[in-house]
């Protein structure tokens, strides 16, 4: 599965998501784009957008984008707080639906 990790997430999380093709927003050269434009670009190359932005669902009409959004809720966006979510992320990936957000909490 092709995953795009938002720039607000520690890039080291990508190494933890084994078995998937994972890129970060900065790696793609998309760090300057706001969420709407970012989702337009992401839906063309990725199946899942991973973020910690809890407001994304309120700021964007996700049904317009052909990509699943995975919102991680942890104490902080530090790798030490996100790493415990990795097993949940890996289990959730095959079940994610495009055009909507799924929230995973620590």
C-alpha positions in Angstrom: 0.0 0.0 0.0 1.3 3.5 -0.8 1.2 5.8 2.2 1.9 9.6 2.5 2.9 10.9 5.9 2.1 14.5 6.7 4.9 16.9 7.4 3.7 17.3 11.0 4.6 13.7 11.8 8.1 12.6 12.6 9.6 11.1 9.4 11.0 8.2 11.4 7.5 6.8 11.6 7.9 5.8 7.9 10.5 3.1 8.9 8.0 1.5 11.3 5.4 0.9 8.7 7.0 -2.1 7.2 5.6 -3.8 4.1 4.3 -0.6 2.6 5.7 2.1 0.3 5.8 5.1 2.6 6.8 8.7 1.6 6.7 11.9 3.5 5.2 15.2 2.3 8.7 16.8 2.3 10.2 13.9 0.4 7.6 14.5 -2.3 8.4 18.2 -2.4 4.9 19.1 -1.3 5.7 20.8 2.1 4.6 24.2 0.8 1.0 23.1 0.0 -2.0 23.5 2.2 -4.2 20.5 2.9 -6.7 20.9 0.0 -3.9 21.1 -2.7 -2.0 18.4 -0.8 -4.9 16.0 -0.9 -5.4 16.7 -4.7 -1.8 15.7 -5.3 -1.8 12.8 -2.8 -4.8 11.1 -4.3 -3.0 10.7 -7.6 -0.1 8.7 -6.1 -1.1 7.3 -2.7 -3.9 5.3 -1.1 -3.6 6.7 2.4 -2.7 10.0 3.9 -1.5 9.8 7.5 -1.7 12.9 9.7 -2.1 14.1 13.2 -4.2 17.1 12.1 -7.5 16.5 14.0 -9.1 19.4 12.2 -8.6 18.1 8.6 -12.1 16.5 8.5 -13.6 19.9 9.4 -11.4 21.9 7.0 -11.8 19.7 4.0 -14.7 17.8 2.4 -13.0 14.4 2.3 -15.6 12.9 0.1 -14.1 14.9 -2.7 -10.8 13.1 -2.5 -10.1 9.6 -3.7 -7.8 8.8 -0.8 -8.2 7.4 2.7 -7.2 9.6 5.6 -5.8 8.2 8.8 -5.7 10.6 11.7 -3.4 9.5 14.6 -4.2 10.7 18.1 -1.4 10.6 20.5 -0.1 12.7 23.4 2.3 14.5 21.0 3.5 14.0 17.4 6.9 12.8 18.7 8.0 9.4 17.5 8.0 8.0 21.1 4.3 8.8 21.3 3.4 7.6 17.8 5.4 4.4 17.8 2.9 2.5 20.1 0.2 3.2 17.4 2.1 1.2 14.7 0.5 -2.1 15.4 -3.0 -0.5 15.2 -2.0 1.4 12.0 -0.8 -1.8 10.3 -4.0 -3.6 11.3 -6.2 -0.8 10.1 -4.6 -0.1 6.7 -6.4 -2.9 4.8 -9.8 -1.8 6.2 -9.5 1.9 5.4 -12.1 3.5 3.1 -11.4 6.2 0.6 -13.1 9.6 0.9 -13.2 9.5 4.7 -11.1 9.8 7.8 -10.4 7.1 10.3 -9.1 8.0 13.7 -6.7 5.9 15.7 -5.9 6.7 19.3 -3.1 5.6 21.5 
